[in-house]
């Protein structure tokens, strides 16, 4: 049996299967410790069915030269069960170069694997694709409570990204609980850090990725799915709450907590970010990894970088504010001993703040839209203003009226504006802002419909919204809209009520 499976190996396999007892006996970890084998070896033997073992014993000439790529081949067959052996060989060759087997050997090997993948098993252990570069990134969120930041105990939220082949790691940070947009932004940071895109990202069933699972049918978070599809990677969701199918990233979360964060005291959030970045570059990605025996950065640069696909940030990635500030009644927010202006509509409102590339970006927390950007001031006690944030109220109204005219025509626009002013004179500007946004959202608007609405007494932004939505729904149903009753819902205009007056002197700048 020199070229095939030895009697000793045969005995070990049967011992493993007996100890495991189809999932009713010892765990993989316990079997690994009992027999002194790696967990990957235990998994490999558990996956082998009796027919495959018999074939190898009866055919001593069968080579094992493709076993190094077994997990990748199983991954391909699970994703694309009808792939031919020829195409599988071509895809594998693109990843690893010259193949160590003939076409006939590959066909025979693939046929055996197809039988294993298709065979009914109590538990199929998902392969961790660490033998082929550029295929997989494992992703897992974590949090650590009681982190001292600026003298206060805070909960630090983070996401660990690990490329399965090289073990190159990135840690994205958040100072408030993760939501979908922040999760997307941290993916964007990680993929830009890696300098490219793997074929798939693997997740446990966090609600940020999987909304619901029933009978292994997954309902994905639509917003995140849109990002993944646009970016160009597959979502691979592990079985719910199953540590064995997640692997190295859960260990990565523990590693970040214990080696990077625990026992540290930070001045502020920027200090946390710098510390984590320094730790990645000086510790995590340059240590000798316990599994690969190589520094992750070295292994990545030598073998994996070239296999990543090019990555460009999709349009759905917005600038996520890492902190928030409340603008005062003069439209100023405080940031690092200086004050910066926001547009009049956001006076006395809470806004998002993000410092990046020497700029301070201020955003609307509801929409994520960047409403102001300022060059950071190195001095202290300065007031940095954008003069356009303090335009005269009448000019603002005139500009809004002009925008509505541009959207629906200079003959209909003034009549619609006049109806809005008659209906709600005290909040006319807010009505104009809402009408502008509604007309943009539903463009192009049917001229006959908007002409009718412009002549209708009592017209408000709320009623305009209802009519436009009904007309849009009718178009989708490919029929004319039925006569509308008065709308029942009220449009929330609170976002447009932050109007104040400004005063004070300081540094000013015009928008670029």
C-alpha positions in Angstrom: 0.0 0.0 0.0 3.0 2.3 -0.5 1.2 4.6 -2.9 -2.2 4.5 -1.3 -3.7 4.4 2.2 -1.8 2.5 4.9 -3.3 0.0 7.3 -2.3 2.4 10.1 -4.2 5.3 8.5 -7.2 3.0 7.9 -7.3 2.2 11.6 -7.0 5.8 12.6 -9.9 6.7 10.4 -12.2 4.1 11.9 -11.1 5.1 15.4 -12.1 8.7 14.6 -15.4 7.7 13.2 -16.1 5.5 16.2 -15.3 8.3 18.7 -17.4 10.8 16.7 -20.4 8.4 16.3 -22.1 10.5 13.7 -22.2 13.6 16.0 -23.4 11.7 19.0 -20.0 11.1 20.6 -16.9 13.2 21.1 -16.5 16.7 19.6 -13.8 17.3 16.9 -11.8 19.2 19.5 -12.0 16.3 22.0 -11.0 13.8 19.3 -8.1 16.0 18.2 -6.8 16.1 21.8 -7.4 12.3 22.4 -5.5 11.2 19.3 -3.0 14.0 19.0 -4.2 15.1 15.5 -5.0 18.5 14.2 -8.7 19.4 14.0 -8.4 19.8 10.2 -7.1 16.2 9.9 -10.0 15.0 12.1 -12.5 16.9 9.9 -10.9 15.5 6.7 -11.3 11.9 7.8 -14.8 12.5 9.1 -15.8 13.7 5.6 -14.6 10.5 3.9 -17.3 7.9 3.3 -16.7 4.2 3.3 -16.7 4.0 -0.5 -13.9 6.6 -0.8 -11.8 4.7 1.7 -12.3 1.4 0.0 -11.3 2.9 -3.4 -8.1 4.2 -2.0 -7.2 0.8 -0.4 -8.0 -1.1 -3.6 -6.1 1.3 -5.8 -2.6 1.8 -4.4 -1.6 3.9 -7.4 -4.1 6.6 -6.5 -2.1 9.7 -5.7 -2.9 12.3 -3.0 -1.4 15.2 -4.8 -4.7 17.1 -5.0 -5.5 16.8 -1.3 -3.8 20.1 -0.6 -6.6 21.8 -2.5 -9.4 19.5 -1.4 -11.3 22.2 0.6 -11.2 24.6 -2.3 -12.6 22.0 -4.7 -15.4 21.0 -2.3 -16.2 24.7 -2.0 -16.5 25.0 -5.8 -18.7 21.9 -6.0 -21.0 23.2 -3.2 -21.4 26.5 -4.9 -21.6 25.2 -8.5 -22.6 21.4 -8.3 -22.7 21.1 -12.1 -19.1 22.3 -12.8 -17.2 19.9 -15.1 -13.9 18.5 -14.0 -12.2 20.4 -16.9 -13.5 23.8 -15.7 -12.6 23.0 -12.1 -9.1 22.2 -13.2 -8.9 25.5 -15.1 -10.1 27.5 -12.1 -7.7 25.7 -9.8 -4.8 26.3 -12.2 -5.6 30.0 -12.3 -5.2 30.0 -8.5 -2.2 27.8 -7.9 -0.4 27.5 -11.2 0.8 24.1 -12.6 -1.4 21.3 -11.4 0.2 18.2 -9.7 -2.0 15.7 -11.5 -3.2 14.5 -15.0 -6.6 15.3 -16.4 -7.7 11.7 -15.8 -6.6 11.9 -12.1 -8.5 15.2 -11.7 -11.7 13.8 -13.2 -11.5 10.8 -10.9 -10.7 13.0 -7.9 -13.6 15.3 -8.7 -16.0 12.4 -9.1 -15.1 11.1 -5.7 -15.6 14.6 -4.1 -19.0 15.0 -5.8 -20.1 11.8 -4.2 -19.0 13.1 -0.8 -20.7 16.4 -1.2 -23.9 14.8 -2.3 -24.0 12.1 0.3 -26.3 12.5 3.3 -24.4 13.2 6.5 -25.5 14.1 10.0 -23.2 17.1 9.9 -21.1 18.5 7.0 -18.2 20.7 8.2 -17.8 23.7 5.9 -14.2 23.9 4.7 -12.1 26.9 5.7 -10.5 27.9 2.5 -7.0 28.6 3.7 -5.1 26.6 1.0 -5.9 28.8 -2.0 -5.1 32.5 -2.0 -7.6 35.2 -2.7 -10.7 33.2 -2.2 -12.0 33.9 1.3 -12.2 36.5 4.0 -13.8 35.7 7.4 -15.6 38.5 9.2 -16.8 38.7 12.7 -18.1 41.6 14.9 -17.0 41.9 18.5 -17.2 44.3 21.4 -15.3 45.0 24.6 -16.9 46.7 27.6 -15.1 48.9 30.1 -12.5 50.4 27.8 -11.1 53.7 29.3 -11.4 56.5 26.8 -10.9 60.0 28.0 -11.3 58.9 31.6 -14.7 57.2 31.0 -15.5 53.5 30.6 -16.9 52.9 27.1 -18.0 49.9 25.1 -15.8 49.6 22.0 -17.4 47.9 19.0 -15.2 46.4 16.3 -15.2 44.1 13.3 -12.3 41.7 12.6 -11.5 40.8 9.0 -9.0 37.9 8.3 -7.9 36.7 4.9 -8.1 32.9 5.2 -5.0 32.1 3.2 -2.4 34.6 4.5 -4.2 35.4 7.9 -3.7 39.1 7.1 -5.9 41.0 9.6 -7.8 44.3 9.7 -9.8 45.7 12.6 -12.5 48.3 12.0 -13.7 50.4 14.9 -17.0 52.0 15.9 -17.8 53.9 19.1 -21.5 53.2 19.0 -23.4 49.9 18.3 -23.0 48.7 14.7 -25.7 49.4 12.2 -25.8 48.3 8.6 -24.3 51.5 7.2 -21.4 51.4 9.7 -20.9 47.7 8.9 -20.7 48.5 5.2 -18.2 51.4 5.9 -15.9 49.1 7.9 -16.0 46.6 5.0 -15.0 49.4 2.7 -12.1 50.3 5.1 -10.9 46.6 5.3 -11.0 46.0 1.5 -9.1 49.2 0.9 -6.6 48.1 3.5 -6.1 44.8 1.8 -5.9 46.5 -1.5 -8.4 44.2 -3.2 -11.4 41.9 -3.0 -11.6 38.2 -2.2 -14.2 36.0 -3.9 -16.4 35.6 -0.8 -16.8 36.8 2.8 -17.9 34.4 5.5 -20.2 35.5 8.4 -22.0 34.0 11.3 -25.7 34.9 11.3 -25.4 38.5 12.6 -28.5 40.5 11.9 -26.3 42.9 9.9 -26.1 40.1 7.2 -28.9 37.6 7.8 -32.3 38.9 8.9 -33.8 35.4 9.3 -33.2 31.7 8.8 -35.8 29.0 8.4 -35.0 25.5 7.1 -31.5 26.9 6.1 -33.3 29.4 3.8 -31.7 32.7 4.5 -33.3 36.2 4.3 -30.4 38.6 3.8 -30.2 42.1 4.9 -31.2 43.8 1.6 -29.0 46.9 2.1 -25.9 44.8 2.9 -26.7 42.4 0.0 -26.8 45.4 -2.4 -23.4 46.5 -1.2 -21.9 43.0 -1.6 -23.3 42.5 -5.0 -22.1 45.9 -6.2 -18.7 45.4 -4.7 -18.4 42.0 -6.3 -18.1 39.4 -3.5 -20.3 36.5 -2.4 -21.9 36.3 1.0 -21.3 33.0 2.8 -23.4 32.7 5.9 -22.4 29.9 8.3 -25.0 27.8 10.2 -26.5 29.9 13.0 -24.5 30.2 16.2 -22.1 27.5 15.2 -18.5 28.2 16.3 -17.1 25.2 14.4 -18.1 26.6 11.1 -16.6 30.1 11.8 -13.1 29.1 12.8 -10.2 31.5 12.8 -12.1 34.8 13.1 -13.7 34.0 16.4 -10.2 33.4 17.6 -9.3 36.7 16.0 -11.9 38.5 18.0 -10.5 37.0 21.2 -6.9 37.9 20.1 -7.9 41.6 19.5 -9.6 41.8 22.9 -6.7 40.3 24.8 -3.6 41.4 23.0 -4.6 44.7 21.5 -7.2 46.3 23.8 -7.2 44.8 27.2 -5.3 46.8 29.8 -4.9 49.9 27.6 -6.0 53.5 28.5 -6.8 55.9 25.7 -6.9 59.7 25.6 -9.6 59.9 23.0 -11.1 58.1 20.0 -8.3 59.1 17.7 -5.8 57.6 20.2 -7.8 54.3 20.0 -7.7 54.3 16.2 -3.9 55.0 16.1 -3.2 52.3 18.7 -5.1 49.6 16.7 -3.4 50.7 13.5 0.0 50.5 15.1 -0.8 47.1 16.6 -1.8 45.7 13.2 1.4 46.9 11.6 3.8 46.1 14.4 2.3 43.0 16.0 -0.7 41.2 14.5 0.5 41.1 10.8 4.2 40.6 11.4 4.2 37.9 14.1 5.0 34.3 13.1 1.5 32.8 12.8 0.9 29.6 14.7 -0.8 27.8 11.8 1.1 29.0 8.7 4.5 29.5 10.4 4.9 32.8 8.5 4.2 36.4 9.2 0.8 37.2 7.6 2.0 40.4 5.8 4.9 38.5 4.3 2.7 35.6 3.1 0.1 38.0 1.8 2.6 40.1 -0.2 4.3 37.0 -1.7 1.3 34.8 -2.5 -2.1 36.4 -2.1 -2.1 40.1 -3.1 -2.0 39.3 -6.8 -5.0 37.0 -6.5 -7.4 39.6 -5.1 -9.7 41.4 -7.5 -9.6 45.1 -7.9 -11.9 47.0 -5.5 -13.5 50.3 -5.9 -15.8 51.8 -3.2 -19.4 51.5 -4.5 -21.6 54.5 -4.6 -23.7 53.2 -1.7 -20.8 53.6 0.7 -21.4 56.9 2.4 -19.1 58.7 4.8 -20.1 57.4 8.2 -19.8 59.9 11.0 -17.7 58.4 13.9 -18.9 61.1 16.3 -21.8 63.5 16.7 -22.1 67.1 17.7 -25.1 69.4 18.3 -25.0 72.7 16.4 -25.8 75.8 18.6 -28.3 78.4 17.7 -25.7 80.3 15.6 -25.1 77.2 13.5 -21.7 76.2 14.9 -20.3 72.9 16.2 -17.3 72.5 18.5 -14.5 70.3 17.3 -11.0 70.2 18.9 -11.0 73.6 20.5 -12.4 75.3 17.4 -15.9 75.9 16.0 -17.2 75.1 12.5 -20.3 76.2 10.7 -23.2 74.2 9.4 -26.0 75.3 7.0 -28.9 77.2 8.5 -31.3 74.2 8.2 -29.2 72.3 10.7 -28.9 74.9 13.4 -29.6 73.4 16.8 -29.6 69.9 15.2 -27.4 66.9 16.0 -25.0 66.1 13.1 -22.4 63.5 12.3 -18.7 64.5 12.3 -15.9 62.7 10.5 -12.3 63.8 10.3 -10.5 62.6 7.1 -7.6 63.7 5.0 -7.2 67.1 6.7 -10.9 67.8 6.3 -13.8 67.9 8.7 -16.9 66.4 7.1 -20.3 67.2 8.7 -23.3 65.0 7.7 -27.0 64.7 8.2 -27.5 61.8 10.6 -30.8 60.7 8.9 -29.6 60.6 5.3 -25.8 60.3 5.7 -25.5 63.3 3.2 -22.4 65.4 3.8 -23.8 68.9 4.4 -20.6 70.8 5.1 -16.8 70.3 4.7 -14.1 72.5 6.2 -10.3 72.4 6.1 -9.1 71.5 9.6 -7.7 74.5 11.6 -4.5 73.8 13.5 -5.0 76.8 15.8 -7.3 77.0 18.8 -10.2 79.2 19.7 -11.0 80.0 16.0 -14.4 80.1 14.3 -14.4 78.6 10.8 -17.3 79.6 8.7 -18.6 79.0 5.2 -20.3 82.2 4.2 -22.9 80.3 2.2 -24.2 78.8 5.4 -25.5 82.2 6.5 -27.3 83.4 3.4 -30.2 85.7 3.9 -33.5 83.8 4.6 -35.2 85.6 1.6 -32.4 84.5 -0.7 -32.8 80.9 0.6 -36.6 81.0 -0.2 -35.9 82.5 -3.6 -33.4 79.8 -4.4 -35.9 77.1 -3.4 -38.6 78.6 -5.5 -36.2 78.8 -8.4 -35.3 75.1 -8.0 -39.0 74.1 -8.1 -39.4 76.2 -11.3 -36.5 74.2 -12.8 -38.1 70.9 -11.9 -41.7 71.6 -13.2 -41.4 74.6 -15.4 -41.6 78.4 -14.8 -45.3 78.5 -15.7 -46.5 75.9 -13.1 -43.8 76.4 -10.5 -44.9 79.8 -9.2 -48.5 78.6 -8.9 -47.5 75.6 -6.8 -45.3 77.8 -4.6 -48.2 80.2 -4.1 -50.6 77.5 -3.0 -48.0 76.2 -0.5 -47.5 79.7 0.9 -51.2 80.3 1.3 -51.7 76.9 3.0 -48.8 77.1 5.4 -47.4 80.7 5.5 -45.5 80.2 8.8 -43.5 77.3 7.6 -43.3 78.2 3.9 -39.6 77.6 3.6 -40.0 74.1 5.1 -42.8 73.4 2.7 -40.5 74.5 -0.2 -37.7 72.2 1.0 -40.1 69.3 1.2 -41.7 70.0 -2.2 -38.3 70.3 -3.8 -37.2 66.9 -2.4 -40.5 65.2 -3.4 -40.4 66.6 -7.0 -36.8 65.4 -7.3 -37.7 62.0 -5.9 -40.6 61.4 -8.3 -39.2 63.1 -11.4 -40.3 63.3 -14.1 -43.7 64.4 -12.8 -46.7 64.2 -15.2 -47.4 67.8 -16.4 -51.2 67.3 -16.3 -51.1 66.1 -12.7 -48.8 68.8 -11.4 -50.9 71.5 -13.2 -54.0 70.2 -11.4 -52.2 70.1 -8.0 -50.9 73.6 -8.5 -54.5 74.9 -8.8 -55.8 72.9 -5.9 -56.6 75.1 -2.8 -55.1 73.9 0.5 -52.2 72.2 -1.2 -49.4 71.2 1.3 -46.2 69.2 1.1 -48.0 66.3 2.8 -50.8 66.3 0.2 -48.3 66.7 -2.6 -46.5 63.6 -1.3 -49.7 61.5 -1.3 -50.7 62.5 -4.8 -47.2 61.8 -6.2 -46.9 58.5 -4.5 -50.4 57.4 -5.8 -49.5 58.5 -9.3 -46.2 56.6 -9.2 -48.0 53.4 -7.9 -50.6 53.8 -10.7 -47.8 53.9 -13.3 -46.3 50.8 -11.8 -49.7 49.1 -12.2 -49.9 50.4 -15.8 -53.2 52.1 -15.2 -54.4 55.6 -14.6 -54.7 56.7 -11.0 -58.1 56.6 -9.4 -59.5 59.8 -7.7 -57.7 60.4 -4.5 -59.2 61.0 -1.1 -57.5 63.4 1.3 -54.3 61.9 2.6 -54.3 60.4 6.1 -50.6 60.4 6.9 -48.6 63.4 7.9 -45.2 64.2 6.4 -42.6 64.6 9.2 -41.1 68.0 8.5 -39.1 68.2 11.7 -35.9 67.9 9.7 -36.6 71.2 8.1 -37.4 73.2 11.2 -33.9 73.9 12.4 -33.8 77.6 11.4 -31.9 80.2 13.3 -30.0 83.4 13.0 -26.3 83.7 13.1 -23.8 86.2 14.4 -20.1 86.4 15.3 -16.9 86.8 13.4 -14.1 84.5 12.5 -12.3 82.7 9.7 -14.6 82.3 6.7 -14.2 80.4 3.4 -16.1 80.0 0.2 -17.0 76.5 -1.0 -14.6 75.1 -3.6 
